């Protein structure tokens, strides 16, 4: 079924750094089941800021029995991040969608190598706590920041390192000191590690460098897990710019048990068209990263601009990200209820 927003009370605010805050939510008894989550997932938040509705996704940084929290770092020009860090207070309410995301730990029975940079530590922190509490294997965290003052969860990471010194190692890289997680360094850091799972989250450049280093170290593709906070820049193939004509632009969309006939306008994605007619499907980033807008193709052919959010198995089962998808055949039927 399609997910919907719920108004949640802010129970606590934790200042992690000068630019980062963790937001703890109170979950009413009747919504506990809806807000069960896996380490590494995210929440989509919605707020009206200066008269404009803004939606953004933020990774969950809590784990297990800890109160549900997300962590947000201010980004230059970021409407939602600025609002969350500077304007909200305890007892305020905010619209929150139940947890989503596939950046999750499938097994705690393998060694784990975690790469994070900046606020990319947020889902990594949740995954780390799960692995430490539920597994017994070695864990290595390689964490990059501009300076020591910007290290999010610094004291918590040190406490975990002390408590699990037999199997958890954390290494910091500060770019102000000339330390970077480039491809060559990654290769040296993972040398001699076998049968590990690798998780990567951070800016696009860092992700590309780490991924390149792992590939050059012959790490199997299915052992590399990546969470993008923004859609990577890619050259769009000519086939993506589908010319909509005839009946190709006529689709049917299912949401909350109802069917809607939608006619796409030139250049529109399926999500754009659905929002234009006001049926309000779930969405957040609108760039093909967060997967909030995922739906299933029940009939016809649909083409996605790229696929950085869905797993190969989901794509094979017919799931698409509606924000970057367009119909390429007549008779397309999509369903958010099946997602």
MIGU-217697 format. One record per residue (C-alpha): residue number from 1; residue in one letter; y, x, z. Coordinates in Angstrom, 1 decimal, padded with zeros to 4 digits. Layout:
MIGU-217697
+------+------+--------+--------+--------+
! resi ! resn !      Y !      X !      Z !
+------+------+--------+--------+--------+
!  NUM !    A !      Y !      X !      Z !
...
+------+------+--------+--------+--------+
END
This chain:
MIGU-217697
+------+------+--------+--------+--------+
! resi ! resn !      Y !      X !      Z !
+------+------+--------+--------+--------+
!    1 !    X !  000.0 !  000.0 !  000.0 !
!    2 !    X !  003.6 !  001.1 ! -000.6 !
!    3 !    X !  005.3 !  002.5 !  002.4 !
!    4 !    X !  008.5 !  001.1 !  003.8 !
!    5 !    X !  011.3 !  002.3 !  006.1 !
!    6 !    X !  011.3 !  001.6 !  009.8 !
!    7 !    X !  014.3 !  001.9 !  012.2 !
!    8 !    X !  013.4 !  004.5 !  014.8 !
!    9 !    X !  015.4 !  005.6 !  017.9 !
!   10 !    X !  016.3 !  009.2 !  018.3 !
!   11 !    X !  014.7 !  010.3 !  021.6 !
!   12 !    X !  015.8 !  013.9 !  021.7 !
!   13 !    X !  017.7 !  016.5 !  019.7 !
!   14 !    X !  016.8 !  020.2 !  020.0 !
!   15 !    X !  019.2 !  022.9 !  018.7 !
!   16 !    X !  016.9 !  025.4 !  017.2 !
!   17 !    X !  019.6 !  027.7 !  015.7 !
!   18 !    X !  023.3 !  027.3 !  015.0 !
!   19 !    X !  022.4 !  025.5 !  011.7 !
!   20 !    X !  019.1 !  023.9 !  012.6 !
!   21 !    X !  018.2 !  020.8 !  014.7 !
!   22 !    X !  014.9 !  019.2 !  015.5 !
!   23 !    X !  015.0 !  015.4 !  015.8 !
!   24 !    X !  012.4 !  013.8 !  018.1 !
!   25 !    X !  011.6 !  010.1 !  017.4 !
!   26 !    X !  010.5 !  007.4 !  019.7 !
!   27 !    X !  007.6 !  005.5 !  018.1 !
!   28 !    X !  007.2 !  001.9 !  019.2 !
!   29 !    X !  003.7 !  000.8 !  020.1 !
!   30 !    X !  003.4 ! -001.4 !  017.1 !
!   31 !    X !  004.1 !  001.5 !  014.7 !
!   32 !    X !  001.9 !  004.2 !  016.3 !
!   33 !    X ! -000.8 !  003.7 !  013.7 !
!   34 !    X !  001.7 !  003.9 !  010.8 !
!   35 !    X !  003.2 !  007.2 !  012.1 !
!   36 !    X ! -000.1 !  009.1 !  012.6 !
!   37 !    X !  000.2 !  012.3 !  010.6 !
!   38 !    X ! -001.5 !  015.5 !  009.5 !
!   39 !    X !  000.1 !  018.9 !  010.2 !
!   40 !    X !  002.2 !  019.9 !  007.2 !
!   41 !    X !  003.3 !  016.4 !  006.2 !
!   42 !    X !  006.9 !  015.1 !  006.0 !
!   43 !    X !  009.0 !  012.1 !  006.8 !
!   44 !    X !  011.6 !  010.5 !  004.5 !
!   45 !    X !  014.8 !  009.6 !  006.2 !
!   46 !    X !  017.4 !  007.2 !  004.9 !
!   47 !    X !  021.0 !  006.8 !  006.1 !
!   48 !    X !  024.3 !  005.4 !  004.7 !
!   49 !    X !  026.8 !  008.3 !  004.6 !
!   50 !    X !  030.4 !  007.5 !  003.6 !
!   51 !    X !  029.2 !  004.3 !  002.1 !
!   52 !    X !  026.5 !  005.9 !  000.0 !
!   53 !    X !  022.7 !  005.5 !  000.7 !
!   54 !    X !  021.1 !  008.9 !  001.0 !
!   55 !    X !  017.4 !  009.7 !  001.2 !
!   56 !    X !  015.9 !  013.1 !  002.0 !
!   57 !    X !  012.5 !  014.3 !  003.1 !
!   58 !    X !  012.1 !  016.6 !  006.1 !
!   59 !    X !  008.9 !  018.3 !  007.2 !
!   60 !    X !  007.2 !  017.5 !  010.5 !
!   61 !    X !  007.3 !  020.4 !  012.9 !
!   62 !    X !  005.4 !  018.8 !  015.8 !
!   63 !    X !  001.6 !  018.7 !  016.2 !
!   64 !    X ! -001.1 !  016.7 !  017.9 !
!   65 !    X !  000.1 !  015.0 !  021.1 !
!   66 !    X !  003.6 !  016.3 !  020.8 !
!   67 !    X !  006.3 !  013.7 !  020.2 !
!   68 !    X !  006.9 !  013.3 !  016.5 !
!   69 !    X !  009.7 !  015.5 !  015.3 !
!   70 !    X !  011.2 !  016.8 !  012.1 !
!   71 !    X !  013.5 !  019.9 !  011.8 !
!   72 !    X !  016.5 !  020.1 !  009.5 !
!   73 !    X !  018.7 !  023.0 !  008.5 !
!   74 !    X !  022.2 !  022.5 !  007.1 !
!   75 !    X !  022.5 !  023.4 !  003.5 !
!   76 !    X !  025.7 !  024.0 !  001.6 !
!   77 !    X !  027.0 !  020.6 !  000.3 !
!   78 !    X !  024.0 !  018.8 !  001.8 !
!   79 !    X !  025.1 !  015.3 !  002.7 !
!   80 !    X !  022.0 !  014.3 !  004.8 !
!   81 !    X !  021.5 !  017.7 !  006.4 !
!   82 !    X !  025.2 !  017.9 !  007.5 !
!   83 !    X !  025.0 !  014.4 !  008.8 !
!   84 !    X !  021.8 !  015.0 !  010.8 !
!   85 !    X !  023.0 !  018.4 !  012.3 !
!   86 !    X !  026.6 !  017.4 !  013.1 !
!   87 !    X !  026.9 !  013.7 !  013.5 !
!   88 !    X !  023.8 !  012.0 !  015.0 !
!   89 !    X !  023.1 !  011.6 !  018.7 !
!   90 !    X !  020.4 !  010.6 !  021.1 !
!   91 !    X !  019.8 !  006.8 !  021.1 !
!   92 !    X !  021.1 !  006.5 !  017.5 !
!   93 !    X !  018.7 !  004.9 !  015.1 !
!   94 !    X !  017.7 !  006.0 !  011.6 !
!   95 !    X !  015.5 !  004.6 !  008.9 !
!   96 !    X !  012.3 !  006.5 !  008.6 !
!   97 !    X !  009.3 !  006.1 !  006.2 !
!   98 !    X !  005.8 !  006.9 !  007.5 !
!   99 !    X !  004.3 !  010.3 !  007.0 !
!  100 !    X !  003.4 !  011.6 !  003.5 !
!  101 !    X !  002.4 !  014.8 !  001.8 !
!  102 !    X ! -000.5 !  017.0 !  000.8 !
!  103 !    X !  000.5 !  020.3 !  002.2 !
!  104 !    X ! -002.1 !  020.1 !  004.9 !
!  105 !    X ! -004.8 !  022.3 !  006.4 !
!  106 !    X ! -008.2 !  021.3 !  005.0 !
!  107 !    X ! -010.2 !  023.6 !  007.2 !
!  108 !    X ! -009.7 !  025.6 !  010.4 !
!  109 !    X ! -012.8 !  027.6 !  009.7 !
!  110 !    X ! -011.2 !  030.3 !  007.5 !
!  111 !    X ! -008.7 !  033.1 !  008.3 !
!  112 !    X ! -005.1 !  031.8 !  007.6 !
!  113 !    X ! -002.2 !  033.7 !  006.1 !
!  114 !    X !  001.2 !  031.8 !  006.3 !
!  115 !    X !  004.3 !  032.8 !  004.3 !
!  116 !    X !  007.6 !  031.2 !  005.2 !
!  117 !    X !  011.3 !  031.8 !  004.6 !
!  118 !    X !  014.2 !  030.0 !  006.2 !
!  119 !    X !  013.6 !  026.4 !  006.9 !
!  120 !    X !  010.2 !  026.7 !  005.1 !
!  121 !    X !  008.9 !  027.5 !  008.6 !
!  122 !    X !  009.0 !  023.8 !  009.5 !
!  123 !    X !  005.6 !  022.6 !  008.0 !
!  124 !    X !  004.1 !  026.0 !  008.5 !
!  125 !    X !  004.9 !  025.8 !  012.2 !
!  126 !    X !  003.0 !  022.5 !  012.5 !
!  127 !    X !  000.0 !  024.0 !  010.5 !
!  128 !    X !  000.1 !  027.1 !  012.7 !
!  129 !    X ! -000.2 !  025.0 !  015.9 !
!  130 !    X ! -003.1 !  023.0 !  014.5 !
!  131 !    X ! -005.0 !  026.2 !  013.5 !
!  132 !    X ! -004.4 !  027.9 !  016.9 !
!  133 !    X ! -005.5 !  024.8 !  018.8 !
!  134 !    X ! -008.5 !  023.7 !  016.7 !
!  135 !    X ! -009.8 !  027.0 !  015.1 !
!  136 !    X ! -010.9 !  030.4 !  016.2 !
!  137 !    X ! -010.1 !  032.5 !  013.1 !
!  138 !    X ! -007.3 !  035.1 !  012.7 !
!  139 !    X ! -003.9 !  033.9 !  011.6 !
!  140 !    X ! -001.1 !  036.0 !  010.1 !
!  141 !    X !  002.5 !  034.6 !  009.8 !
!  142 !    X !  004.9 !  036.5 !  007.5 !
!  143 !    X !  008.4 !  035.0 !  008.0 !
!  144 !    X !  011.6 !  035.9 !  006.2 !
!  145 !    X !  015.2 !  035.1 !  007.2 !
!  146 !    X !  018.6 !  036.5 !  006.5 !
!  147 !    X !  019.2 !  037.6 !  010.1 !
!  148 !    X !  017.6 !  037.4 !  013.5 !
!  149 !    X !  020.0 !  034.6 !  014.6 !
!  150 !    X !  018.6 !  032.4 !  011.8 !
!  151 !    X !  015.0 !  032.7 !  012.9 !
!  152 !    X !  013.9 !  029.1 !  013.6 !
!  153 !    X !  011.4 !  028.5 !  016.4 !
!  154 !    X !  011.9 !  032.2 !  017.5 !
!  155 !    X !  011.0 !  031.7 !  021.2 !
!  156 !    X !  008.2 !  029.3 !  020.4 !
!  157 !    X !  006.6 !  031.7 !  018.0 !
!  158 !    X !  006.8 !  034.5 !  020.5 !
!  159 !    X !  005.1 !  032.3 !  023.1 !
!  160 !    X !  002.3 !  031.5 !  020.7 !
!  161 !    X !  001.9 !  035.1 !  019.8 !
!  162 !    X !  001.6 !  036.0 !  023.5 !
!  163 !    X ! -000.8 !  033.2 !  024.3 !
!  164 !    X ! -003.1 !  034.0 !  021.3 !
!  165 !    X ! -002.5 !  037.8 !  020.9 !
!  166 !    X ! -006.2 !  038.3 !  020.1 !
!  167 !    X ! -006.0 !  036.4 !  016.8 !
!  168 !    X ! -002.3 !  035.6 !  015.9 !
!  169 !    X !  000.1 !  038.0 !  014.4 !
!  170 !    X !  003.7 !  037.3 !  013.4 !
!  171 !    X !  005.8 !  039.7 !  011.3 !
!  172 !    X !  009.5 !  039.1 !  010.6 !
!  173 !    X !  011.4 !  040.2 !  007.5 !
!  174 !    X !  015.2 !  040.2 !  007.6 !
!  175 !    X !  017.0 !  040.4 !  004.3 !
!  176 !    X !  020.2 !  041.7 !  006.0 !
!  177 !    X !  018.1 !  044.8 !  006.9 !
!  178 !    X !  016.7 !  045.1 !  003.4 !
!  179 !    X !  013.4 !  043.5 !  004.1 !
!  180 !    X !  012.1 !  041.0 !  001.6 !
!  181 !    X !  008.8 !  039.4 !  000.8 !
!  182 !    X !  008.6 !  040.6 ! -002.8 !
!  183 !    X !  005.4 !  040.7 ! -004.9 !
!  184 !    X !  004.5 !  044.4 ! -004.1 !
!  185 !    X !  004.9 !  043.9 ! -000.4 !
!  186 !    X !  002.8 !  040.8 ! -000.5 !
!  187 !    X !  000.0 !  042.7 ! -002.2 !
!  188 !    X !  000.1 !  045.3 !  000.5 !
!  189 !    X !  000.2 !  042.7 !  003.3 !
!  190 !    X ! -002.9 !  040.9 !  002.1 !
!  191 !    X ! -005.0 !  043.9 !  001.1 !
!  192 !    X ! -008.4 !  043.8 !  002.8 !
!  193 !    X ! -008.1 !  040.1 !  003.7 !
!  194 !    X ! -011.0 !  038.1 !  002.3 !
!  195 !    X ! -011.8 !  034.4 !  002.2 !
!  196 !    X ! -008.5 !  033.3 !  003.6 !
!  197 !    X ! -006.4 !  030.3 !  003.0 !
!  198 !    X ! -002.7 !  030.9 !  002.1 !
!  199 !    X !  000.2 !  028.6 !  002.7 !
!  200 !    X !  003.6 !  029.2 !  001.3 !
!  201 !    X !  006.9 !  027.4 !  001.9 !
!  202 !    X !  010.5 !  028.6 !  001.3 !
!  203 !    X !  013.1 !  029.0 ! -001.5 !
!  204 !    X !  011.9 !  029.1 ! -005.1 !
!  205 !    X !  012.4 !  032.8 ! -005.5 !
!  206 !    X !  010.4 !  033.6 ! -002.5 !
!  207 !    X !  007.6 !  031.3 ! -003.5 !
!  208 !    X !  007.4 !  032.8 ! -006.9 !
!  209 !    X !  007.2 !  036.4 ! -005.5 !
!  210 !    X !  004.5 !  035.5 ! -003.0 !
!  211 !    X !  002.5 !  033.6 ! -005.5 !
!  212 !    X !  002.7 !  036.5 ! -008.0 !
!  213 !    X !  001.6 !  038.9 ! -005.3 !
!  214 !    X ! -001.3 !  036.8 ! -004.3 !
!  215 !    X ! -002.4 !  036.3 ! -007.9 !
!  216 !    X ! -002.2 !  040.1 ! -008.5 !
!  217 !    X ! -004.4 !  040.5 ! -005.4 !
!  218 !    X ! -007.0 !  038.2 ! -007.1 !
!  219 !    X ! -006.6 !  035.4 ! -004.6 !
!  220 !    X ! -008.3 !  032.3 ! -005.9 !
!  221 !    X ! -005.9 !  029.6 ! -007.0 !
!  222 !    X ! -007.6 !  026.9 ! -004.9 !
!  223 !    X ! -006.8 !  029.0 ! -001.8 !
!  224 !    X ! -003.1 !  029.1 ! -002.5 !
!  225 !    X ! -001.2 !  026.1 ! -001.1 !
!  226 !    X !  002.5 !  025.7 ! -001.9 !
!  227 !    X !  005.2 !  023.3 ! -000.6 !
!  228 !    X !  008.4 !  023.2 ! -002.7 !
!  229 !    X !  011.6 !  021.9 ! -001.1 !
!  230 !    X !  013.2 !  021.6 ! -004.5 !
!  231 !    X !  011.9 !  021.3 ! -008.0 !
!  232 !    X !  011.3 !  024.7 ! -009.6 !
!  233 !    X !  013.4 !  025.4 ! -012.7 !
!  234 !    X !  011.2 !  025.1 ! -015.8 !
!  235 !    X !  011.7 !  024.9 ! -019.5 !
!  236 !    X !  011.1 !  021.3 ! -020.5 !
!  237 !    X !  008.6 !  021.0 ! -023.3 !
!  238 !    X !  009.7 !  018.9 ! -026.3 !
!  239 !    X !  006.9 !  016.5 ! -025.6 !
!  240 !    X !  008.4 !  015.5 ! -022.3 !
!  241 !    X !  011.5 !  014.0 ! -024.0 !
!  242 !    X !  009.6 !  011.0 ! -025.2 !
!  243 !    X !  011.6 !  008.8 ! -027.5 !
!  244 !    X !  011.2 !  005.3 ! -026.2 !
!  245 !    X !  010.9 !  002.7 ! -028.9 !
!  246 !    X !  009.1 ! -000.5 ! -029.8 !
!  247 !    X !  006.9 ! -001.8 ! -026.9 !
!  248 !    X !  006.4 !  001.6 ! -025.3 !
!  249 !    X !  009.4 !  001.0 ! -023.0 !
!  250 !    X !  007.9 ! -002.3 ! -021.8 !
!  251 !    X !  005.9 ! -001.7 ! -018.6 !
!  252 !    X !  004.6 ! -003.7 ! -015.7 !
!  253 !    X !  005.0 ! -002.4 ! -012.1 !
!  254 !    X !  003.1 ! -003.6 ! -009.1 !
!  255 !    X !  004.8 ! -003.5 ! -005.7 !
!  256 !    X !  003.9 ! -005.4 ! -002.5 !
!  257 !    X !  001.5 ! -007.6 ! -004.3 !
!  258 !    X !  004.0 ! -008.7 ! -007.0 !
!  259 !    X !  004.1 ! -007.8 ! -010.7 !
!  260 !    X !  007.5 ! -007.0 ! -012.3 !
!  261 !    X !  008.2 ! -006.7 ! -016.0 !
!  262 !    X !  010.5 ! -003.7 ! -016.6 !
!  263 !    X !  012.2 ! -002.6 ! -019.8 !
!  264 !    X !  013.1 !  001.1 ! -019.6 !
!  265 !    X !  016.4 !  002.2 ! -021.1 !
!  266 !    X !  016.6 !  005.4 ! -023.1 !
!  267 !    X !  016.2 !  008.5 ! -020.9 !
!  268 !    X !  015.1 !  006.5 ! -017.8 !
!  269 !    X !  012.1 !  007.4 ! -015.7 !
!  270 !    X !  009.9 !  004.7 ! -014.3 !
!  271 !    X !  011.5 !  005.0 ! -010.9 !
!  272 !    X !  015.0 !  004.9 ! -012.4 !
!  273 !    X !  014.2 !  001.6 ! -014.2 !
!  274 !    X !  012.5 !  000.1 ! -011.1 !
!  275 !    X !  015.5 !  000.9 ! -009.0 !
!  276 !    X !  017.9 ! -000.5 ! -011.6 !
!  277 !    X !  016.3 ! -003.9 ! -011.4 !
!  278 !    X !  016.2 ! -003.8 ! -007.6 !
!  279 !    X !  012.6 ! -003.8 ! -006.6 !
!  280 !    X !  013.1 ! -000.8 ! -004.3 !
!  281 !    X !  009.9 !  001.3 ! -004.6 !
!  282 !    X !  009.5 !  004.2 ! -002.2 !
!  283 !    X !  011.3 !  007.5 ! -003.2 !
!  284 !    X !  013.2 !  010.4 ! -001.8 !
!  285 !    X !  013.8 !  013.7 ! -003.6 !
!  286 !    X !  013.8 !  012.3 ! -007.2 !
!  287 !    X !  012.8 !  015.7 ! -008.6 !
!  288 !    X !  009.0 !  015.6 ! -008.6 !
!  289 !    X !  008.5 !  017.5 ! -005.4 !
!  290 !    X !  008.0 !  015.3 ! -002.3 !
!  291 !    X !  005.5 !  012.8 ! -003.8 !
!  292 !    X !  007.1 !  009.9 ! -001.9 !
!  293 !    X !  007.4 !  008.0 ! -005.2 !
!  294 !    X !  003.7 !  008.4 ! -006.1 !
!  295 !    X !  002.1 !  005.5 ! -007.9 !
!  296 !    X ! -001.1 !  004.9 ! -009.9 !
!  297 !    X ! -001.4 !  004.3 ! -013.6 !
!  298 !    X ! -003.7 !  001.3 ! -014.1 !
!  299 !    X ! -003.3 !  001.0 ! -017.8 !
!  300 !    X ! -001.7 !  002.9 ! -020.7 !
!  301 !    X ! -000.5 !  006.5 ! -021.0 !
!  302 !    X !  002.3 !  008.1 ! -018.9 !
!  303 !    X !  003.7 !  011.6 ! -019.1 !
!  304 !    X !  005.1 !  013.6 ! -016.2 !
!  305 !    X !  007.9 !  016.1 ! -016.7 !
!  306 !    X !  006.0 !  018.6 ! -014.5 !
!  307 !    X !  003.5 !  018.6 ! -011.7 !
!  308 !    X !  004.5 !  020.6 ! -008.6 !
!  309 !    X !  003.7 !  017.8 ! -006.1 !
!  310 !    X !  000.3 !  016.3 ! -006.9 !
!  311 !    X ! -003.1 !  017.9 ! -006.5 !
!  312 !    X ! -005.3 !  018.2 ! -009.6 !
!  313 !    X ! -007.7 !  015.6 ! -008.2 !
!  314 !    X ! -004.8 !  013.1 ! -007.8 !
!  315 !    X ! -003.6 !  013.7 ! -011.3 !
!  316 !    X ! -007.2 !  013.2 ! -012.6 !
!  317 !    X ! -007.4 !  009.9 ! -010.7 !
!  318 !    X ! -004.3 !  008.6 ! -012.5 !
!  319 !    X ! -001.6 !  009.2 ! -009.9 !
!  320 !    X !  001.9 !  010.1 ! -011.1 !
!  321 !    X !  005.3 !  010.8 ! -009.7 !
!  322 !    X !  007.4 !  007.9 ! -010.9 !
!  323 !    X !  010.7 !  009.8 ! -010.6 !
!  324 !    X !  009.7 !  012.2 ! -013.4 !
!  325 !    X !  007.4 !  010.0 ! -015.5 !
!  326 !    X !  007.9 !  008.0 ! -018.7 !
!  327 !    X !  005.5 !  005.8 ! -020.6 !
!  328 !    X !  004.1 !  007.2 ! -023.9 !
!  329 !    X !  002.1 !  004.2 ! -025.0 !
!  330 !    X !  002.4 !  000.4 ! -025.0 !
!  331 !    X !  000.9 ! -001.6 ! -022.2 !
!  332 !    X !  001.6 !  000.7 ! -019.3 !
!  333 !    X !  000.9 ! -000.8 ! -015.9 !
!  334 !    X !  001.7 !  001.2 ! -012.7 !
!  335 !    X !  001.1 !  000.3 ! -009.1 !
!  336 !    X !  002.8 !  001.6 ! -005.9 !
!  337 !    X !  000.3 ! -000.5 ! -004.0 !
!  338 !    X ! -002.5 !  001.7 ! -005.1 !
!  339 !    X ! -000.9 !  004.9 ! -004.0 !
+------+------+--------+--------+--------+
END
